[in-house]
């Protein structure tokens, strides 16, 4: 009973499936985030590799990692947040793990991931 009530409450805060970009672990993405500065709103882009996805429903989050001035920066984003304007998938990485925490110890060329190729896209052309 309580599970059904929670599900119905969460349903109201979910984004429609068309708004959510399909991305996976290892993909390089651009997250367009809405930032309020005074009375103005602007879009800030955070680019990086998706290293983790966690949760389900309205509580689902994903972690993006990038290198800024030689320092690793990680940021967690809720998928259904109204502050996320758009998610662009720039590159799809081929990985064999659900969490890429090992990327934290790597730097330089060691952080490269193999490109994922889909055979469906090749045959469609």
KERO-383970 format. One record per residue: x, y, z of N, C-alpha, C in turn. Coordinates in steps of 0.05 Angstrom, whole numbers, padded with zeros to 5 digits. Layout:
residues N
X / Y / Z / X / Y / Z / X / Y / Z
...
This chain:
residues 125
00016 / -00024 / 00000 / 00000 / 00000 / 00000 / 00017 / 00025 / 00000
00036 / 00027 / 00019 / 00053 / 00051 / 00020 / 00071 / 00053 / -00004
00079 / 00031 / -00015 / 00096 / 00031 / -00039 / 00080 / 00044 / -00063
00055 / 00038 / -00064 / 00038 / 00049 / -00086 / 00035 / 00079 / -00082
00032 / 00088 / -00057 / 00029 / 00116 / -00052 / 00055 / 00131 / -00059
00078 / 00120 / -00052 / 00103 / 00132 / -00059 / 00107 / 00133 / -00089
00100 / 00112 / -00103 / 00102 / 00112 / -00132 / 00085 / 00133 / -00145
00061 / 00137 / -00135 / 00043 / 00157 / -00147 / 00053 / 00185 / -00141
00065 / 00190 / -00118 / 00076 / 00216 / -00112 / 00101 / 00222 / -00129
00118 / 00201 / -00132 / 00142 / 00204 / -00149 / 00135 / 00209 / -00178
00113 / 00197 / -00187 / 00106 / 00199 / -00215 / 00102 / 00228 / -00224
00092 / 00245 / -00206 / 00088 / 00273 / -00213 / 00113 / 00289 / -00218
00136 / 00280 / -00206 / 00161 / 00294 / -00209 / 00179 / 00282 / -00230
00170 / 00262 / -00244 / 00186 / 00250 / -00265 / 00184 / 00266 / -00291
00206 / 00268 / -00306 / 00206 / 00280 / -00332 / 00194 / 00260 / -00352
00182 / 00269 / -00374 / 00173 / 00250 / -00394 / 00197 / 00236 / -00407
00192 / 00212 / -00417 / 00214 / 00195 / -00428 / 00227 / 00209 / -00452
00212 / 00225 / -00467 / 00223 / 00238 / -00491 / 00244 / 00259 / -00483
00241 / 00271 / -00459 / 00259 / 00292 / -00450 / 00286 / 00281 / -00441
00286 / 00256 / -00432 / 00311 / 00244 / -00421 / 00327 / 00231 / -00443
00352 / 00240 / -00447 / 00369 / 00228 / -00467 / 00378 / 00201 / -00457
00380 / 00182 / -00475 / 00389 / 00155 / -00468 / 00420 / 00155 / -00469
00432 / 00151 / -00446 / 00461 / 00150 / -00444 / 00468 / 00127 / -00425
00493 / 00118 / -00427 / 00502 / 00096 / -00411 / 00529 / 00103 / -00397
00538 / 00085 / -00381 / 00564 / 00088 / -00367 / 00585 / 00089 / -00389
00604 / 00107 / -00386 / 00626 / 00109 / -00405 / 00621 / 00129 / -00427
00597 / 00140 / -00429 / 00591 / 00159 / -00450 / 00602 / 00187 / -00442
00612 / 00202 / -00461 / 00620 / 00229 / -00457 / 00595 / 00247 / -00462
00587 / 00263 / -00443 / 00563 / 00278 / -00445 / 00567 / 00308 / -00439
00550 / 00325 / -00449 / 00548 / 00353 / -00442 / 00522 / 00356 / -00427
00523 / 00366 / -00403 / 00499 / 00371 / -00387 / 00494 / 00401 / -00387
00472 / 00410 / -00398 / 00465 / 00438 / -00398 / 00448 / 00444 / -00373
00460 / 00459 / -00354 / 00448 / 00464 / -00328 / 00438 / 00493 / -00327
00414 / 00497 / -00317 / 00404 / 00524 / -00313 / 00415 / 00536 / -00287
00427 / 00560 / -00289 / 00439 / 00573 / -00266 / 00425 / 00600 / -00263
00417 / 00606 / -00238 / 00405 / 00632 / -00232 / 00426 / 00651 / -00222
00429 / 00674 / -00234 / 00448 / 00695 / -00225 / 00431 / 00720 / -00222
00425 / 00726 / -00197 / 00407 / 00749 / -00191 / 00380 / 00743 / -00202
00370 / 00760 / -00220 / 00344 / 00755 / -00232 / 00346 / 00744 / -00260
00371 / 00738 / -00270 / 00375 / 00726 / -00296 / 00380 / 00696 / -00294
00372 / 00682 / -00314 / 00378 / 00654 / -00316 / 00395 / 00649 / -00340
00416 / 00632 / -00337 / 00433 / 00625 / -00359 / 00438 / 00595 / -00359
00450 / 00585 / -00381 / 00456 / 00557 / -00383 / 00486 / 00553 / -00381
00494 / 00535 / -00363 / 00522 / 00528 / -00360 / 00526 / 00499 / -00368
00547 / 00493 / -00383 / 00552 / 00466 / -00394 / 00574 / 00453 / -00378
00568 / 00428 / -00368 / 00588 / 00412 / -00354 / 00592 / 00387 / -00372
00617 / 00384 / -00382 / 00624 / 00362 / -00400 / 00641 / 00342 / -00385
00637 / 00316 / -00390 / 00653 / 00296 / -00378 / 00643 / 00268 / -00384
00656 / 00248 / -00371 / 00649 / 00220 / -00375 / 00631 / 00211 / -00353
00610 / 00197 / -00360 / 00592 / 00186 / -00340 / 00605 / 00162 / -00327
00611 / 00163 / -00301 / 00625 / 00141 / -00288 / 00606 / 00124 / -00270
00582 / 00134 / -00265 / 00563 / 00118 / -00248 / 00535 / 00128 / -00252
00516 / 00109 / -00248 / 00488 / 00114 / -00247 / 00477 / 00100 / -00222
00459 / 00113 / -00207 / 00449 / 00101 / -00183 / 00420 / 00109 / -00179
00406 / 00093 / -00164 / 00378 / 00099 / -00156 / 00358 / 00091 / -00178
00333 / 00097 / -00172 / 00312 / 00092 / -00191 / 00290 / 00112 / -00187
00273 / 00114 / -00206 / 00250 / 00133 / -00204 / 00259 / 00162 / -00203
00247 / 00177 / -00186 / 00253 / 00206 / -00183 / 00280 / 00210 / -00170
00290 / 00189 / -00156 / 00316 / 00192 / -00142 / 00340 / 00183 / -00158
00336 / 00177 / -00184 / 00358 / 00168 / -00200 / 00378 / 00190 / -00206
00404 / 00184 / -00202 / 00426 / 00203 / -00206 / 00447 / 00191 / -00223
00464 / 00208 / -00234 / 00487 / 00199 / -00249 / 00511 / 00217 / -00242
00535 / 00206 / -00243 / 00559 / 00220 / -00236 / 00576 / 00225 / -00261
00585 / 00249 / -00265 / 00601 / 00257 / -00288 / 00628 / 00267 / -00278
00649 / 00258 / -00291 / 00676 / 00265 / -00283 / 00691 / 00278 / -00306
00706 / 00299 / -00300 / 00722 / 00312 / -00320 / 00747 / 00323 / -00306
00767 / 00331 / -00322 / 00792 / 00341 / -00312 / 00793 / 00371 / -00318
00797 / 00388 / -00297 / 00799 / 00417 / -00299 / 00825 / 00425 / -00287
00842 / 00437 / -00303 / 00868 / 00447 / -00294 / 00884 / 00426 / -00279
00883 / 00401 / -00289 / 00899 / 00380 / -00277 / 00885 / 00367 / -00253
00863 / 00376 / -00245 / 00848 / 00365 / -00222 / 00823 / 00351 / -00232
00817 / 00328 / -00220 / 00792 / 00314 / -00227 / 00769 / 00327 / -00213
00747 / 00331 / -00227 / 00723 / 00343 / -00216 / 00700 / 00324 / -00222
00685 / 00316 / -00201 / 00662 / 00299 / -00205 / 00637 / 00314 / -00195
00615 / 00309 / -00209 / 00590 / 00322 / -00202 / 00568 / 00303 / -00205
00550 / 00302 / -00186 / 00526 / 00285 / -00187 / 00502 / 00301 / -00196
00487 / 00290 / -00215 / 00463 / 00303 / -00225 / 00439 / 00285 / -00221
00417 / 00296 / -00211 / 00392 / 00280 / -00212 / 00381 / 00281 / -00241
00374 / 00258 / -00251 / 00364 / 00256 / -00279 / 00339 / 00272 / -00283
00321 / 00272 / -00264 / 00295 / 00284 / -00267 / 00294 / 00313 / -00256
00317 / 00325 / -00252 / 00318 / 00352 / -00241 / 00308 / 00373 / -00261
00292 / 00392 / -00253 / 00283 / 00413 / -00271 / 00306 / 00432 / -00278
00328 / 00432 / -00264 / 00351 / 00449 / -00270 / 00367 / 00439 / -00294
00363 / 00413 / -00301 / 00377 / 00403 / -00325 / 00361 / 00409 / -00349
00372 / 00426 / -00367 / 00357 / 00434 / -00391 / 00360 / 00412 / -00413
00384 / 00401 / -00416 / 00388 / 00382 / -00438 / 00413 / 00366 / -00432
00413 / 00341 / -00442 / 00437 / 00324 / -00440 / 00444 / 00316 / -00468
00468 / 00323 / -00477 / 00478 / 00316 / -00504 / 00499 / 00294 / -00501
00495 / 00272 / -00515 / 00515 / 00250 / -00516 / 00535 / 00256 / -00538
00560 / 00262 / -00531 / 00580 / 00268 / -00551 / 00594 / 00244 / -00562
00599 / 00224 / -00545 / 00614 / 00200 / -00552 / 00605 / 00177 / -00535
00603 / 00154 / -00546 / 00595 / 00130 / -00531 / 00620 / 00113 / -00526
00625 / 00107 / -00501 / 00648 / 00091 / -00493 / 00640 / 00062 / -00489
00658 / 00044 / -00496 / 00653 / 00015 / -00492 / 00666 / 00007 / -00466
00650 / -00001 / -00446 / 00660 / -00009 / -00420 / 00648 / -00035 / -00412
00660 / -00048 / -00392 / 00650 / -00074 / -00383 / 00642 / -00073 / -00354
00640 / -00050 / -00343 / 00633 / -00047 / -00314 / 00610 / -00027 / -00311
00596 / -00030 / -00289 / 00574 / -00012 / -00283 / 00583 / 00014 / -00270
00606 / 00013 / -00256 / 00617 / 00037 / -00243 / 00646 / 00039 / -00252
00654 / 00063 / -00260 / 00681 / 00068 / -00270 / 00698 / 00083 / -00250
00697 / 00075 / -00224 / 00712 / 00089 / -00204 / 00742 / 00086 / -00207
00751 / 00067 / -00223 / 00780 / 00064 / -00228 / 00791 / 00087 / -00244
00773 / 00103 / -00257 / 00782 / 00126 / -00272 / 00794 / 00148 / -00254
00787 / 00147 / -00228 / 00797 / 00167 / -00210 / 00827 / 00166 / -00207
00839 / 00142 / -00209 / 00868 / 00139 / -00206 / 00883 / 00143 / -00231
00869 / 00146 / -00253 / 00882 / 00149 / -00279 / 00884 / 00178 / -00288
00904 / 00183 / -00305 / 00908 / 00210 / -00316 / 00919 / 00208 / -00344
00915 / 00229 / -00359 / 00926 / 00231 / -00386 / 00913 / 00211 / -00405
00929 / 00197 / -00421 / 00919 / 00179 / -00441 / 00907 / 00154 / -00429
00913 / 00148 / -00404 / 00902 / 00125 / -00391 / 00872 / 00127 / -00386
00861 / 00151 / -00389 / 00832 / 00155 / -00384 / 00815 / 00151 / -00409
00828 / 00145 / -00431 / 00813 / 00141 / -00456 / 00797 / 00116 / -00455
00773 / 00116 / -00466 / 00756 / 00093 / -00469 / 00752 / 00086 / -00498
00749 / 00061 / -00504 / 00744 / 00053 / -00532 / 00716 / 00062 / -00540
00714 / 00069 / -00566 / 00689 / 00079 / -00577 / 00670 / 00055 / -00581
00645 / 00059 / -00574 / 00624 / 00038 / -00578 / 00613 / 00042 / -00606
00613 / 00021 / -00622 / 00602 / 00022 / -00649 / 00577 / 00005 / -00649
00556 / 00015 / -00662 / 00532 / -00001 / -00663 / 00529 / -00010 / -00692
00523 / -00036 / -00694 / 00520 / -00048 / -00721 / 00494 / -00040 / -00734
00474 / -00033 / -00718 / 00449 / -00024 / -00729 / 00452 / 00002 / -00745
00468 / 00020 / -00734 / 00471 / 00046 / -00748 / 00487 / 00042 / -00774
00506 / 00024 / -00774 / 00522 / 00019 / -00798 / 00505 / 00007 / -00820
00487 / -00012 / -00813 / 00470 / -00025 / -00834 / 00448 / -00007 / -00844
00440 / 00014 / -00828 / 00419 / 00032 / -00836 / 00428 / 00051 / -00858
00453 / 00056 / -00860 / 00463 / 00076 / -00879 / 00466 / 00065 / -00907
